[in-house]
Amino acid sequence: MSKFRSPLSVAKGHGSAKSGTHHFWMQRVTAVALVPLVLWFCLSLAMMPEATYATVVAWMKSPFNSVMLMLSIVASFYHLSMGLQVILEDYVSNIKIHMASIMIMKLSCFFFASLGVFSVIKIAVGG
């Protein structure tokens, strides 16, 4: 038994997960990556003369725009999942509900990010 562990930590059996720093930095990296991606997205849509369905589809068929959209989707959902994980870890005290809610949230974020990337690919390829 280490003398540096708190009595509550010893009683609960939960020590340091040793992943807090990585989680912190990845959340900051995705936040910094989202700044130019969101600016690009807003400026791109603002520069369209008319936003009809055909215009937006033609815009999405550009390789650069497709890749940038997929990067935006992946970075957004990854950033979202990390932020929601912190909220769930802080405010859900029941360990079973805590673990189940984090798993459901992460699977949901993965599903919707995959759906978004698939949609962009389908439109870009011409389906």
MONOR-V394574 format. One record per residue. N is the residue number from 1. PSI is psi in whole degrees, -180 to 180 (NA if undefined). Layout:
n: [N:N]
psi: [PSI:PSI]
//
This chain:
n: [1:2:3:4:5:6:7:8:9:10:11:12:13:14:15:16:17:18:19:20:21:22:23:24:25:26:27:28:29:30:31:32:33:34:35:36:37:38:39:40:41:42:43:44:45:46:47:48:49:50:51:52:53:54:55:56:57:58:59:60:61:62:63:64:65:66:67:68:69:70:71:72:73:74:75:76:77:78:79:80:81:82:83:84:85:86:87:88:89:90:91:92:93:94:95:96:97:98:99:100:101:102:103:104:105:106:107:108:109:110:111:112:113:114:115:116:117:118:119:120:121:122:123:124:125:126:127]
psi: [129:142:-7:-10:141:157:-36:-39:-39:-41:-42:-25:9:115:-161:136:-13:26:7:-39:-43:-44:-45:-49:-37:-35:-38:-39:-44:-34:-42:-38:-33:-23:-57:-31:-43:-40:-45:-46:-47:-44:-38:-44:-34:-27:-7:130:-45:136:61:168:-45:-38:-44:-40:-43:-39:-40:-21:-13:131:-41:-47:-38:-46:-43:-38:-43:-39:-41:-43:-49:-47:-39:-48:-32:-44:-42:-45:-38:-40:-44:-32:-42:-43:-46:-39:-34:-34:-7:116:-29:122:-36:-45:-38:-52:-41:-42:-37:-42:-45:-43:-45:-41:-37:-45:-42:-43:-49:-33:-43:-41:-42:-46:-43:-41:-43:-44:-44:-43:-41:-35:-25:22:NA]
//
